[in-house]
Amino acid sequence: MWISQSELGETSAMRQPFGGVVFDLDDVLYPGRQYTLGGCRAVADYLFTTYGVRLYEAMVARSETGDGLSAMEQTVRECFTGQIDAALMRCRHVFWTHAPRLTLFPDAALALAYLRARRVRLAVVSRNQPHVHAAKAAALRLDVLLDCVLCAGTPDYADSIAGSLMLAELALDVPLTRMVYVGATEQSDFRAAIQTGMVTAQVNRTESAIVSALAPDPSPHILLPTLAALPGALLDYAAQR
């Protein structure tokens, strides 16, 4: 029997166990350290132009054991004496407003393309810094792979992605109970997603993520060694429910 392309697409869409997938961004779709290194470079260039000091290597070395912003601030405090609050404020601004150069993980590009081809609705969310979130998404060209980029911002939901998930439900027109949240290590975000009734998946790209995944609270429903395994894992999970 002959089946039109539109009917085939509709049939394929109906077979999907979930109507939408919501991704965290850092260390899920791209290496978060890329943004950190770019921010350190921008601040280092600013400090060299303004004060003639070279601090890039020191910031990078310190950021290996912590987040980039804290590494930058500690390095600047060690280099300068006296009242440096104004200088730190400028450095923070440079860090958060630099133009990032980012690259998707290869497995992330494959998973996004696969899911989009099957008409699964896709979004990325963040808990704060909307302008930074938008800049990252633009650098990754996610506009051609996703339905929306959402960030509820800091005033109401600074501790988790709860507010952004509510916006995702509206934007994707899919109930949260029919969506999947994919994150890396942030426990509060998994907790927020589980509380809404979403299925949660954790991609384990590092040893620290694997240790985090074994923590008793909260426990993601699905553990992924790579995002390329996400479509098959969702089908398997749905079949077992």
C-alpha positions as a printed NumPy array, in Angstrom:
array([[ 0.   ,  0.   ,  0.   ],
       [ 1.31 ,  3.432, -0.95 ],
       [ 1.808,  5.902,  1.956],
       [ 2.454,  9.581,  1.419],
       [ 5.443, 11.337,  2.996],
       [ 3.16 , 13.391,  5.247],
       [ 1.36 , 10.269,  6.493],
       [ 4.701,  8.575,  7.075],
       [ 5.871, 11.565,  9.094],
       [ 2.704, 11.578, 11.178],
       [ 3.013,  7.839, 11.82 ],
       [ 6.645,  8.27 , 12.855],
       [ 5.719, 11.122, 15.181],
       [ 2.993,  9.028, 16.857],
       [ 5.501,  6.276, 17.579],
       [ 7.691,  8.608, 19.623],
       [ 7.303,  7.815, 23.337],
       [ 7.96 , 11.453, 24.273],
       [ 6.809, 14.657, 22.653],
       [ 9.696, 16.884, 23.697],
       [13.258, 16.875, 25.003],
       [14.708, 19.726, 27.053],
       [18.492, 19.986, 27.314],
       [20.814, 21.756, 29.676],
       [23.616, 23.402, 27.723],
       [27.002, 23.319, 29.475],
       [28.759, 19.931, 29.24 ],
       [25.645, 18.419, 27.655],
       [25.586, 19.905, 24.161],
       [29.062, 21.477, 24.164],
       [32.197, 21.414, 26.384],
       [31.553, 24.013, 29.075],
       [35.274, 24.672, 29.408],
       [35.24 , 26.287, 25.969],
       [33.2  , 29.158, 27.4  ],
       [35.434, 29.395, 30.477],
       [38.608, 29.64 , 28.392],
       [37.028, 32.267, 26.143],
       [35.999, 34.333, 29.157],
       [39.474, 34.087, 30.684],
       [41.02 , 35.171, 27.391],
       [38.716, 38.187, 27.12 ],
       [39.486, 39.291, 30.699],
       [43.217, 38.704, 30.205],
       [43.201, 40.847, 27.053],
       [41.338, 43.595, 28.919],
       [43.799, 43.519, 31.851],
       [46.826, 43.574, 29.553],
       [45.462, 46.504, 27.543],
       [44.473, 48.447, 30.666],
       [47.17 , 47.539, 33.197],
       [49.913, 45.822, 31.207],
       [49.706, 42.551, 33.166],
       [49.502, 39.065, 31.708],
       [47.227, 36.751, 33.713],
       [45.737, 34.335, 31.185],
       [47.863, 31.317, 32.105],
       [47.257, 31.864, 35.831],
       [43.485, 32.101, 35.336],
       [43.396, 28.977, 33.176],
       [45.47 , 26.966, 35.646],
       [43.223, 27.977, 38.547],
       [40.032, 27.269, 36.553],
       [40.967, 23.598, 36.184],
       [39.843, 22.978, 39.767],
       [36.909, 25.421, 39.888],
       [34.607, 27.577, 37.833],
       [36.033, 30.187, 35.491],
       [34.56 , 33.255, 37.17 ],
       [35.938, 32.372, 40.605],
       [39.329, 31.577, 39.065],
       [39.389, 34.964, 37.372],
       [38.445, 36.82 , 40.552],
       [41.005, 35.008, 42.703],
       [43.756, 35.633, 40.163],
       [42.946, 39.339, 39.962],
       [42.878, 39.651, 43.773],
       [46.321, 38.079, 43.981],
       [47.738, 40.425, 41.348],
       [46.317, 43.722, 42.63 ],
       [46.238, 45.289, 46.093],
       [43.959, 47.855, 47.691],
       [40.375, 48.586, 46.645],
       [39.774, 46.507, 43.533],
       [35.982, 46.16 , 43.617],
       [35.545, 48.444, 40.609],
       [38.157, 46.532, 38.61 ],
       [36.519, 43.207, 39.503],
       [33.126, 44.517, 38.412],
       [34.593, 45.433, 35.012],
       [36.287, 42.051, 34.726],
       [33.023, 40.233, 35.502],
       [31.29 , 42.281, 32.822],
       [33.997, 41.401, 30.285],
       [33.765, 37.71 , 31.237],
       [29.983, 37.508, 30.838],
       [29.709, 39.615, 27.696],
       [32.538, 38.192, 25.577],
       [31.583, 36.705, 22.208],
       [31.997, 32.923, 22.699],
       [33.409, 30.56 , 20.104],
       [31.838, 27.183, 20.83 ],
       [31.494, 23.798, 19.133],
       [28.814, 21.159, 19.654],
       [29.839, 17.727, 20.84 ],
       [29.638, 15.462, 17.737],
       [27.23 , 13.116, 19.508],
       [25.029, 16.096, 20.461],
       [24.709, 17.171, 16.844],
       [23.708, 13.632, 15.863],
       [21.106, 13.31 , 18.619],
       [19.536, 16.706, 17.896],
       [19.32 , 16.027, 14.16 ],
       [17.824, 12.565, 14.749],
       [15.173, 13.792, 17.174],
       [14.251, 16.798, 15.058],
       [13.818, 14.603, 11.983],
       [11.252, 12.628, 13.983],
       [ 9.348, 15.763, 14.961],
       [10.279, 15.634, 18.627],
       [10.092, 19.171, 20.03 ],
       [13.46 , 20.408, 21.322],
       [14.59 , 23.162, 23.686],
       [17.572, 24.233, 25.772],
       [17.061, 25.851, 29.163],
       [19.084, 27.688, 31.775],
       [18.44 , 28.933, 35.298],
       [20.015, 32.407, 34.986],
       [22.049, 34.823, 32.844],
       [19.612, 34.981, 29.888],
       [21.949, 37.062, 27.701],
       [24.806, 34.603, 28.257],
       [22.525, 31.651, 27.506],
       [21.374, 33.316, 24.263],
       [24.964, 34.093, 23.24 ],
       [26.003, 30.464, 23.75 ],
       [23.036, 29.193, 21.73 ],
       [23.808, 31.647, 18.914],
       [27.482, 30.631, 18.838],
       [26.428, 26.984, 18.525],
       [23.89 , 27.78 , 15.767],
       [21.206, 26.005, 17.759],
       [18.483, 28.045, 16.067],
       [18.491, 25.56 , 13.17 ],
       [18.245, 22.512, 15.451],
       [15.941, 23.629, 18.271],
       [12.419, 24.943, 18.653],
       [13.314, 27.389, 21.437],
       [15.998, 28.658, 23.817],
       [14.603, 29.529, 27.256],
       [15.819, 31.11 , 30.464],
       [13.426, 32.313, 33.151],
       [16.177, 34.523, 34.59 ],
       [17.456, 35.064, 38.121],
       [14.685, 36.91 , 40.03 ],
       [12.223, 34.068, 40.58 ],
       [14.051, 30.783, 40.002],
       [17.775, 31.257, 40.564],
       [18.406, 27.895, 42.217],
       [17.096, 25.556, 39.519],
       [15.647, 25.391, 36.02 ],
       [12.076, 25.108, 37.403],
       [10.897, 28.383, 35.865],
       [12.505, 27.622, 32.519],
       [10.789, 24.222, 32.414],
       [ 7.42 , 25.92 , 32.888],
       [ 8.203, 28.187, 29.945],
       [ 9.296, 25.174, 27.887],
       [ 5.936, 23.506, 28.45 ],
       [ 4.22 , 26.582, 27.008],
       [ 6.647, 27.121, 24.132],
       [ 6.765, 23.499, 22.978],
       [ 3.05 , 22.892, 23.598],
       [ 3.873, 19.543, 25.187],
       [ 2.972, 18.556, 28.782],
       [ 6.011, 18.229, 31.035],
       [ 4.904, 14.667, 31.814],
       [ 5.566, 13.849, 28.142],
       [ 8.979, 15.477, 28.072],
       [12.502, 14.438, 28.96 ],
       [15.098, 16.593, 30.693],
       [18.745, 15.899, 29.801],
       [21.441, 17.308, 32.082],
       [24.992, 16.725, 33.25 ],
       [25.708, 17.139, 36.971],
       [23.503, 19.84 , 38.515],
       [21.494, 18.012, 41.161],
       [18.995, 20.834, 41.779],
       [18.021, 20.775, 38.103],
       [17.349, 17.038, 38.109],
       [15.301, 17.501, 41.256],
       [13.232, 20.262, 39.662],
       [12.594, 18.17 , 36.532],
       [11.601, 15.083, 38.524],
       [ 9.169, 17.132, 40.61 ],
       [ 7.328, 18.202, 37.439],
       [ 6.875, 14.571, 36.368],
       [ 9.505, 14.686, 33.607],
       [11.697, 11.724, 32.79 ],
       [15.331, 12.672, 33.423],
       [18.484, 11.543, 31.641],
       [22.059, 12.254, 32.66 ],
       [24.903, 12.22 , 30.166],
       [28.124, 11.083, 31.846],
       [31.039, 12.711, 30.038],
       [33.406, 12.803, 33.019],
       [34.239, 10.694, 36.053],
       [32.783, 13.382, 38.322],
       [29.478, 13.138, 36.461],
       [29.416,  9.381, 36.978],
       [29.992,  9.796, 40.698],
       [27.254, 12.439, 40.795],
       [24.883, 10.091, 38.989],
       [25.317,  7.514, 41.732],
       [24.237,  9.958, 44.442],
       [20.953,  8.826, 46.048],
       [19.136, 12.179, 45.704],
       [18.015, 12.714, 43.061],
       [18.501,  9.709, 40.811],
       [18.089, 10.293, 37.046],
       [15.877,  7.759, 35.327],
       [18.359,  7.177, 32.489],
       [22.176,  7.25 , 32.442],
       [23.828,  7.907, 29.093],
       [27.487,  7.365, 28.104],
       [26.874,  9.6  , 25.083],
       [24.003, 11.648, 23.66 ],
       [24.035,  9.456, 20.565],
       [22.466,  6.784, 22.798],
       [19.561,  9.035, 23.818],
       [16.952,  8.094, 21.138],
       [17.384,  4.349, 21.726],
       [17.457,  4.79 , 25.503],
       [14.156,  6.663, 25.401],
       [12.517,  3.89 , 23.396],
       [13.837,  1.252, 25.818],
       [12.702,  3.233, 28.853],
       [ 9.218,  3.755, 27.407],
       [ 8.903,  0.055, 26.619],
       [ 9.681, -0.831, 30.256],
       [ 7.171,  1.605, 31.812]])
